[in-house]
Amino acid sequence: MTTARLTLHQWEPTALPQENLDVIRSVVVAAQKDGSTLALFPEYSSALEAGALTAQTATVTRDGEWVSALRDLTAETGVTVVVGALVLPPGAPRPRNTMLAVSGGNIVASAEKLHLYDAFGAQESAVISAGEIGPCELFDWAGMKVGMMACYDLRFPEVARRLVDAGAHALVVPAQWMAGPNKAVHWETLLRARAIENQMWVMGVNQPGPHATGLSQVIDPTGKNVLVLGEDAETASCELDASRVEQTRAENPMDSARRFGVTPKS
């Protein structure tokens, strides 16, 4: 078996980027000691205003101090970090909800949130801009190609399918999956669906209650849960067998039966 260890940190960030960075550092250092080579953090891990996105929520830049500190942390520890952050592109009037994969002192992949959460009474588009539809960026971990998407993108299966078509064997979903009627059911069902239909590992890392649903989890390519967290703040680790992707796809060669591709609408 080709196994590797990963750590999920289910936590609600504060409004202070430096304070959140200190939390991330402590988790990554502990993860390294535990034998993990990948540490996953939720959406909006750079800053969040009391559980809600507002116009005052702090932003970071790809070449700024906050991201530079993450780069240094991964160089020091050898742990790859995936984190959701509000990143302000150069010259842009609004930030973009951006997933960053940082490893060995470098940003090795990024993914901008494509579908904004204008639903269930929320209006994410009032504060941030939707990401651009461009080539999928993947990063290497545990002998796999890993893709990323943010929270609400999980409801759109074509986002995961594009990542698989680009070569992904695993998917990381940082989220602030808001609490509410049936929301926990949606979160768990959609994570499992993305794993089963794409025959890939899916790692969903969420924020805890009361604002979000918690229930961060790791799901194998057959849809089996390997790790499930509760609703409260929690850090947990598990082993992942990368060879399960090849085995699952060999047993049921769904890709060879496909008759449709994915084409962006705009």
Number of C-alpha atoms within 10 A of each C-alpha: 8 11 12 17 18 24 25 29 25 30 24 27 24 18 21 15 21 15 13 20 19 12 15 23 16 10 19 27 18 15 24 19 11 13 16 22 22 25 24 27 31 31 30 33 28 28 28 24 16 13 20 15 20 14 10 11 19 20 20 18 16 15 10 10 12 17 21 16 16 26 20 16 22 23 16 12 19 18 23 29 24 28 26 30 29 25 24 20 15 11 6 9 10 19 21 25 25 25 30 22 29 26 26 18 19 16 20 15 19 20 24 24 23 20 20 21 18 12 9 8 7 13 13 18 14 14 14 21 20 18 16 12 13 9 10 18 18 24 19 17 16 17 13 17 18 24 28 32 26 27 24 21 20 22 15 13 15 16 19 24 17 18 23 22 14 15 16 24 28 29 26 24 29 31 30 28 27 24 16 12 8 8 14 18 10 14 24 17 12 16 23 25 19 25 24 19 16 25 26 28 30 28 25 30 31 32 32 27 21 14 16 22 23 30 25 30 24 28 26 24 26 20 20 13 14 13 18 16 20 14 18 17 16 16 16 15 18 16 16 20 15 22 15 20 19 14 14 17 17 10 8 11 13 13 13 8 8 8 6 6 9 11 8 9 5 5
